[in-house]
């Protein structure tokens, strides 16, 4: 019997992974709920809120616009680069 592609039941990859490696925390990405495997109980701990926020960040109106463009960075050859606008095709440009 093949394992389902997703989920936390006994026939899933997540369940087997928990048993084989000792990684017991499972997060359902659709809603951010966390479970302890193989026991299957839901974990309700405020320390997981930071992970839930990164999974689904929220912004106040206009907050994303105020961030502006990312700062220039050094490219793979040490050349200073800056991200291009959405209408440019190559992705970065040398400064």
N, C-alpha and C positions, 0 to 999 in steps of 0.2 A: 504494500500500500504506500503510495507516494504522499509526502507531506504537503499540506496546503501552502500556498505562497505567502500567506499572511496570517496573523493572529497569534494567540498565546496558548492555545489548547495543547493537549498532550501529544498530538501528532504533528506539531509545527516545528519549524527550524528554531524559533525563539526558545521553545521549551527544551529542546535537545541541547541547544547552546548553553542554556542556564545550567543544565546538569553536567555537561562536559567541561565547562570553563569556570564555573562559579560566578558568572555574571548574572545576577539574579533580578536586576531591575529591568522592567520592560515598559516602554512608553508607547501608548497608542497615539500616533502622530495626528490622527484626525481630530482628537479632542484634548490631547495633553494629559490624559489620565495615565497614572503609573501603577504598575502591578509588580508584586514580588513573585517570581517563579522559582521553583515549581509549585509553591503553595497556592498561588492564584489570588491572594487577597490584594485589595486596592490599597495603595499607599497614599495617605493624605498628609503631606508634610509641606509647610510653607517654604522650605529651602528649595523646593523644586520649581517655585514660581519664576525664578530667573531663567530657567531652561524653557519653561512654557512661553515666556515673553519673547525669547530669541526665536522660538519656533513660529510664533505668530505676533510680530511686533505691531504696536499701534502708535499712531502719531496724531498730534493735535492738528487742526486745520492750519495749513501754511508751514508747518514745521519742516516738512521735507523740502519745500522750496527754499527755506532759509539756509539749508545746509550748503547749497551751491555745488560747484564742481569739486571733485576730489583733488587734493593737492598733487603737484607733479611728483614723480618717483623715479628712482634709477631703474632702468631696464636691465635685461639680462647681460648686456655688454658694458654696463656701467654708464650708459648714455642716459642723460636726464630726459624723461618722457612725461607727457601729460595726456590724459584721456581725451579723446576727440568727442565732438558733439554727436548726437544720434544720427545725423545725416551724413557723417563721414564714414568711409568704408573700411579703412585699414585698422581701426581700433586704437592706435596711439600715434603720436607724432614726436619727433625729436625736437628738443628745445635748443 
